[in-house]
Amino acid sequence: MLTGLILAAFFLAGFVVRGQVPATAQSKQDTEFPLLSEVEQLVEDHYLRAIPDGHEMEYAAIRGYLGRLNDPYTFFNDPPVAQSESDVLAGQYGGIGARVRRDEMGNFVLFPVPDSPAEQAGIEQGDLLIAINGEPISADERTDVVDQMLRGEVGDGRGVTVTVTNPDQSETNEYFIEFAVVADPSVVWRLAQDNPAIGYIQIIRFTSRTPDELHGAIADLREQGMQALVLDLRGNAGGLLAESVEVASEFLDGGVIFYEKTRNSEQATETTQTGTATDLPLTVLVDGGTASAAELVAGAIKDRERGMLIGQKTYGKGSVQLIFRLSDDSSIHITSAEWFTPAHAALNGNGLDPDIAMIPAEDGRDVELGEALRQLTDQLAAPESS
């Protein structure tokens, strides 16, 4: 059953591409699972009710097989989710341009991308999604499935009708929104309002566009007079490995970024280039949502004493996954290695401790950003040592 594996052509938070799966793996397709084949035949011969189609049963078998490994990062994605994941990492996709999140009550909340079809149609940040194409959304529906419903092929008037309500209002609104090519930015930046000498850059995730976006952000902020920088990695769950290495390199003057340990070896990943932001005083904001490739960047900056971490302990996801694209465009993620920081600290299951631990404010104030600005303001005000 587990046949036709084709390795996907991208890195994702440590997912590495190598090519076609060896024939030895494919030759095991039936001979290694005779008991499963026996059960399948017995169910077909004797089961009372209708049996789900072959793909559903095969997907269930794959999920069960991978689940027995007891590794949450080794898992299966069906074709729509696999494609959505690929689109997100490319930083561009066909859809209405709205991120979907669940709130603490389990509602599906929309966050339109700036200048997207969703925003232009009237969708506002925080709107609750009630129905798609007139069909109410089940409370137990998966977020990735809902997200996929808001995407599709561009052209010929294709689109989707969404029904939303604003939590501050009682009325509902219905919009038909045509699909368009949405460029989903991974980096946002601005000068700090309280101190325009300090720049602020948030990296939402690591996509194929992130290094260029970061480079542009640093250049733009320098032109506006930036003398120090806050790098916000809060809520960044990771993304593409190669691109996260490029990001870390922008702040480091060569040297080790991380170590990677596989079943049989360990090797260092280094940068030989000098980044464009090595001269800027730097603070990095982290929290419990900072994970994977984002922890790799934060760990390199911390261990290389390039800048201090402010916020809460990070998530602790330091394992490396390979993504294999299957013959029907589904995919599997397989853990193949583990990361360690330049000081050989294990990330997986541990996370990074901030240099300055902060408790989030209950009134919504961004106390972490406030502390980062205070630290940098003090550094800029300090006389240069002779």
C-alpha positions as CSV (number, residue, x, y, z in Angstrom):
1,M,0.0,0.0,0.0
2,L,2.8,2.4,0.8
3,T,4.0,2.8,-2.8
4,G,4.9,5.4,-5.3
5,L,6.8,7.8,-3.0
6,I,8.2,10.8,-4.8
7,L,10.2,13.2,-2.7
8,A,8.8,16.8,-2.8
9,A,11.0,19.5,-4.2
10,F,11.4,21.7,-1.2
11,F,12.9,22.1,2.3
12,L,10.3,22.7,5.0
13,A,11.6,23.3,8.5
14,G,14.1,20.6,7.9
15,F,12.3,18.7,5.2
16,V,14.9,17.8,2.6
17,V,14.5,16.8,-1.0
18,R,16.7,14.0,-2.4
19,G,14.7,12.5,-5.4
20,Q,13.0,9.2,-6.2
21,V,12.5,6.7,-3.4
22,P,14.8,3.6,-3.9
23,A,13.2,0.6,-5.5
24,T,13.9,-1.5,-2.4
25,A,11.3,0.6,-0.5
26,Q,8.8,0.0,-3.3
27,S,9.4,-3.7,-3.5
28,K,7.9,-4.2,0.0
29,Q,4.4,-3.0,-1.1
30,D,2.5,-6.2,-0.6
31,T,4.9,-8.9,0.7
32,E,5.5,-7.1,4.1
33,F,1.8,-6.7,4.9
34,P,0.1,-10.0,4.2
35,L,-2.1,-9.8,7.4
36,L,-3.4,-6.4,6.3
37,S,-4.3,-7.8,2.9
38,E,-6.1,-10.7,4.6
39,V,-8.1,-8.4,6.8
40,E,-9.0,-6.2,3.8
41,Q,-10.4,-9.2,2.0
42,L,-12.4,-10.4,5.0
43,V,-13.9,-7.0,5.4
44,E,-14.9,-6.8,1.8
45,D,-16.5,-10.3,2.0
46,H,-18.4,-9.9,5.2
47,Y,-18.8,-6.3,6.5
48,L,-22.4,-5.3,7.0
49,R,-22.4,-1.7,5.8
50,A,-20.9,0.2,2.9
51,I,-17.2,0.4,2.9
52,P,-15.5,3.7,2.4
53,D,-13.8,4.0,-1.0
54,G,-10.3,2.6,-1.5
55,H,-8.5,5.9,-0.9
56,E,-10.2,6.6,2.4
57,M,-9.3,3.1,3.7
58,E,-5.7,3.4,2.4
59,Y,-5.3,6.8,4.0
60,A,-6.6,5.4,7.3
61,A,-4.1,2.5,7.1
62,I,-1.2,5.0,6.4
63,R,-2.2,7.2,9.3
64,G,-2.4,4.1,11.6
65,Y,1.0,2.9,10.4
66,L,2.7,6.3,11.0
67,G,0.8,6.8,14.3
68,R,2.4,3.7,15.7
69,L,5.8,5.5,15.5
70,N,4.5,7.8,18.4
71,D,6.1,10.8,16.7
72,P,3.7,13.8,16.3
73,Y,5.9,15.2,13.5
74,T,5.7,12.1,11.3
75,F,2.3,12.2,9.7
76,F,0.2,12.0,6.5
77,N,-1.5,14.8,4.6
78,D,-4.3,14.1,2.0
79,P,-3.9,15.9,-1.4
80,P,-5.8,19.1,-0.7
81,V,-3.9,19.7,2.5
82,A,-0.6,18.8,0.9
83,Q,-1.2,21.3,-1.9
84,S,-2.2,24.0,0.6
85,E,0.9,23.5,2.6
86,S,3.0,23.8,-0.6
87,D,1.2,27.0,-1.6
88,V,1.8,28.6,1.8
89,L,5.5,27.8,1.7
90,A,5.7,29.3,-1.8
91,G,4.2,32.5,-0.4
92,Q,1.6,32.6,-3.2
93,Y,-1.6,30.8,-3.9
94,G,-5.1,31.1,-5.6
95,G,-7.8,32.0,-3.2
96,I,-9.6,34.9,-1.4
97,G,-6.6,35.8,0.7
98,A,-7.7,35.3,4.3
99,R,-6.0,33.3,7.1
100,V,-8.3,31.1,9.2
101,R,-7.7,30.7,12.9
102,R,-9.8,29.2,15.8
103,D,-10.5,31.4,18.8
104,E,-10.8,30.1,22.4
105,M,-14.5,29.4,21.8
106,G,-13.8,27.2,18.7
107,N,-15.1,29.8,16.2
108,F,-13.4,30.1,12.8
109,V,-11.9,33.6,12.7
110,L,-10.8,35.4,9.4
111,F,-7.7,37.6,9.0
112,P,-7.6,39.0,5.5
113,V,-4.3,39.6,3.8
114,P,-3.8,43.3,3.0
115,D,-5.1,44.3,-0.5
116,S,-6.5,40.7,-0.9
117,P,-9.8,39.9,-2.6
118,A,-11.2,39.2,0.9
119,E,-10.3,42.6,2.3
120,Q,-11.5,44.4,-0.9
121,A,-14.9,42.6,-0.6
122,G,-15.4,43.9,3.0
123,I,-14.0,41.1,5.2
124,E,-12.6,42.6,8.4
125,Q,-10.0,41.2,10.7
126,G,-11.7,39.2,13.4
127,D,-14.9,38.4,11.4
128,L,-16.3,35.0,12.3
129,L,-16.8,32.6,9.4
130,I,-20.3,31.0,9.6
131,A,-20.8,29.3,6.2
132,I,-19.2,28.6,2.9
133,N,-21.3,28.4,-0.3
134,G,-24.4,28.5,2.0
135,E,-23.3,25.4,4.0
136,P,-22.8,26.0,7.7
137,I,-19.4,25.1,8.9
138,S,-19.4,22.2,11.4
139,A,-17.8,23.0,14.8
140,D,-15.7,19.9,14.5
141,E,-14.3,20.7,11.0
142,R,-10.6,20.9,10.7
143,T,-9.0,24.3,10.2
144,D,-6.9,23.1,7.3
145,V,-10.0,21.8,5.5
146,V,-11.8,25.2,6.0
147,D,-8.7,27.0,4.8
148,Q,-8.7,24.8,1.7
149,M,-12.3,25.7,0.9
150,L,-11.3,29.3,0.6
151,R,-8.7,28.5,-2.1
152,G,-9.1,27.5,-5.7
153,E,-8.1,27.9,-9.3
154,V,-8.0,31.5,-10.6
155,G,-10.1,32.6,-13.6
156,D,-13.5,32.2,-15.3
157,G,-15.3,33.8,-12.4
158,R,-14.3,31.0,-10.0
159,G,-14.7,32.0,-6.3
160,V,-16.6,31.2,-3.1
161,T,-19.5,32.7,-1.2
162,V,-18.7,33.3,2.5
163,T,-21.1,34.2,5.3
164,V,-19.5,36.1,8.2
165,T,-20.5,38.0,11.3
166,N,-18.5,40.5,13.3
167,P,-18.3,39.6,17.0
168,D,-19.2,43.2,17.9
169,Q,-22.4,43.1,15.7
170,S,-25.4,40.9,15.5
171,E,-26.0,41.0,11.8
172,T,-24.5,38.6,9.2
173,N,-23.0,39.5,5.8
174,E,-22.6,37.4,2.7
175,Y,-20.0,38.0,0.1
176,F,-19.1,36.3,-3.2
177,I,-15.4,36.6,-3.6
178,E,-13.5,35.7,-6.8
179,F,-10.3,33.8,-6.4
180,A,-7.1,35.7,-7.3
181,V,-3.4,35.0,-7.0
182,V,-2.6,36.1,-3.5
183,A,0.9,37.0,-2.5
184,D,1.0,36.2,1.2
185,P,3.7,38.3,2.8
186,S,5.9,36.5,5.4
187,V,7.6,39.7,6.7
188,V,6.1,43.0,7.9
189,W,8.1,46.0,9.1
190,R,7.9,49.5,10.4
191,L,9.7,52.0,12.6
192,A,8.9,51.9,16.3
193,Q,6.3,54.6,17.1
194,D,8.0,55.5,20.4
195,N,11.5,55.6,19.0
196,P,11.9,56.0,15.2
197,A,15.6,55.1,15.5
198,I,14.5,51.5,16.2
199,G,13.1,49.3,13.5
200,Y,10.6,46.5,14.0
201,I,10.5,43.4,11.7
202,Q,8.0,40.5,12.2
203,I,8.6,37.2,10.4
204,I,5.3,35.4,10.3
205,R,6.7,32.2,8.8
206,F,9.6,31.1,6.6
207,T,8.6,30.8,3.0
208,S,10.5,30.9,-0.3
209,R,10.0,34.7,-0.3
210,T,11.2,35.4,3.2
211,P,14.9,36.1,2.6
212,D,14.2,38.7,-0.1
213,E,11.4,40.2,1.9
214,L,13.7,40.5,5.0
215,H,16.5,42.0,2.9
216,G,14.1,44.6,1.5
217,A,12.8,45.4,5.0
218,I,16.3,46.0,6.4
219,A,17.2,48.2,3.4
220,D,13.9,50.2,3.7
221,L,14.3,50.7,7.5
222,R,17.9,51.8,7.1
223,E,16.8,54.4,4.6
224,Q,14.4,55.7,7.2
225,G,17.1,56.0,9.8
226,M,17.0,52.7,11.7
227,Q,19.9,52.3,14.2
228,A,18.7,49.2,16.1
229,L,16.2,46.4,15.4
230,V,13.5,44.3,17.1
231,L,13.0,40.9,15.4
232,D,9.6,39.5,16.3
233,L,9.4,35.7,16.0
234,R,6.4,35.3,18.3
235,G,3.9,32.8,16.9
236,N,6.2,31.8,14.0
237,A,5.8,28.0,13.8
238,G,8.6,27.6,11.3
239,G,8.7,26.9,7.6
240,L,11.5,26.3,5.1
241,L,14.9,25.3,6.5
242,A,17.1,26.8,3.8
243,E,15.4,30.1,4.0
244,S,15.6,30.2,7.8
245,V,19.4,29.7,7.4
246,E,19.5,32.7,5.1
247,V,17.6,34.8,7.6
248,A,19.9,33.9,10.5
249,S,22.9,34.7,8.2
250,E,21.6,38.3,7.9
251,F,22.4,38.9,11.5
252,L,25.7,36.9,11.9
253,D,29.2,37.4,10.8
254,G,29.8,33.9,9.5
255,G,30.1,30.8,11.7
256,V,27.8,28.0,12.9
257,I,24.1,28.4,12.8
258,F,23.1,24.9,14.0
259,Y,24.1,21.3,14.2
260,E,22.1,18.5,12.7
261,K,22.3,14.9,14.1
262,T,20.9,12.0,12.1
263,R,20.9,8.3,12.9
264,N,24.5,7.9,11.8
265,S,26.2,11.3,11.8
266,E,26.3,14.9,13.0
267,Q,27.3,17.9,10.9
268,A,27.3,21.7,11.3
269,T,25.5,24.2,9.1
270,E,27.5,27.4,8.8
271,T,27.3,30.6,7.0
272,T,30.4,32.0,5.3
273,Q,28.8,35.3,4.4
274,T,28.5,38.5,6.5
275,G,24.9,39.6,6.8
276,T,23.5,43.0,6.1
277,A,22.4,43.6,9.7
278,T,25.4,42.5,11.7
279,D,26.1,46.0,13.0
280,L,22.6,46.7,14.4
281,P,21.9,46.3,18.1
282,L,19.3,43.5,18.2
283,T,16.6,42.0,20.4
284,V,14.4,39.0,19.5
285,L,10.9,38.5,20.7
286,V,9.8,34.9,21.3
287,D,6.9,33.0,22.9
288,G,5.4,29.5,23.2
289,G,4.4,29.7,19.5
290,T,8.0,30.2,18.4
291,A,8.9,26.8,16.9
292,S,11.0,24.8,14.6
293,A,12.9,27.0,12.1
294,A,12.1,30.1,14.1
295,E,13.8,28.5,17.1
296,L,16.8,27.7,14.9
297,V,17.2,31.4,14.1
298,A,16.5,32.5,17.7
299,G,18.9,29.9,19.0
300,A,21.7,30.9,16.7
301,I,21.3,34.6,17.6
302,K,21.3,33.7,21.4
303,D,24.2,31.3,21.4
304,R,26.3,33.5,19.2
305,E,25.6,36.4,21.6
306,R,24.3,38.5,18.8
307,G,21.2,39.6,20.6
308,M,19.0,38.8,23.6
309,L,15.7,36.9,23.6
310,I,12.7,38.5,25.3
311,G,9.4,36.9,26.1
312,Q,8.4,33.4,27.0
313,K,10.0,29.9,26.6
314,T,9.8,28.7,23.0
315,Y,7.8,25.6,21.9
316,G,10.7,23.1,21.7
317,K,10.4,21.6,18.2
318,G,13.9,20.7,17.1
319,S,13.4,17.7,14.9
320,V,13.9,17.6,11.1
321,Q,11.3,16.2,8.8
322,L,11.5,15.0,5.2
323,I,8.5,15.6,3.0
324,F,7.6,12.9,0.5
325,R,5.1,13.7,-2.2
326,L,3.1,10.5,-2.9
327,S,1.9,9.4,-6.3
328,D,-1.7,10.8,-5.8
329,D,-0.3,14.2,-4.6
330,S,-0.8,13.4,-0.9
331,S,2.3,13.6,1.3
332,I,4.0,12.3,4.4
333,H,6.3,14.0,6.8
334,I,9.0,11.7,8.3
335,T,11.3,12.8,11.1
336,S,14.9,12.1,10.0
337,A,17.2,14.2,12.2
338,E,17.4,16.6,15.2
339,W,18.7,20.1,15.6
340,F,21.1,21.5,18.2
341,T,22.0,25.2,18.7
342,P,25.6,26.4,18.2
343,A,26.2,25.7,21.9
344,H,24.9,22.1,21.3
345,A,21.7,22.7,23.3
346,A,18.9,20.3,22.2
347,L,15.8,22.2,21.1
348,N,13.4,19.2,20.8
349,G,11.2,19.0,23.8
350,N,13.2,21.7,25.6
351,G,12.8,25.0,23.8
352,L,14.8,28.1,24.4
353,D,14.7,30.1,27.6
354,P,14.5,33.9,27.0
355,D,17.3,36.1,28.4
356,I,14.5,38.3,29.8
357,A,11.4,36.4,30.8
358,M,8.1,38.3,30.5
359,I,4.5,37.5,31.6
360,P,2.0,38.6,28.9
361,A,-0.2,41.5,30.1
362,E,-3.8,40.6,30.7
363,D,-4.9,44.0,29.4
364,G,-3.5,43.4,25.9
365,R,-0.5,45.7,26.2
366,D,2.6,44.4,24.3
367,V,4.9,44.4,27.3
368,E,7.5,42.2,25.5
369,L,7.9,44.8,22.7
370,G,8.0,47.6,25.3
371,E,10.9,45.8,27.1
372,A,12.7,45.2,23.8
373,L,12.4,48.9,22.9
374,R,13.7,49.9,26.3
375,Q,16.7,47.6,26.0
376,L,17.6,49.0,22.6
377,T,17.0,52.6,23.6
378,D,19.4,52.1,26.5
379,Q,22.0,50.6,24.2
380,L,21.7,53.5,21.7
381,A,22.1,56.0,24.6
382,A,25.1,54.3,26.1
383,P,28.5,56.0,25.3
384,E,30.7,53.9,23.0
385,S,33.4,52.1,24.8
386,S,37.0,53.2,23.9
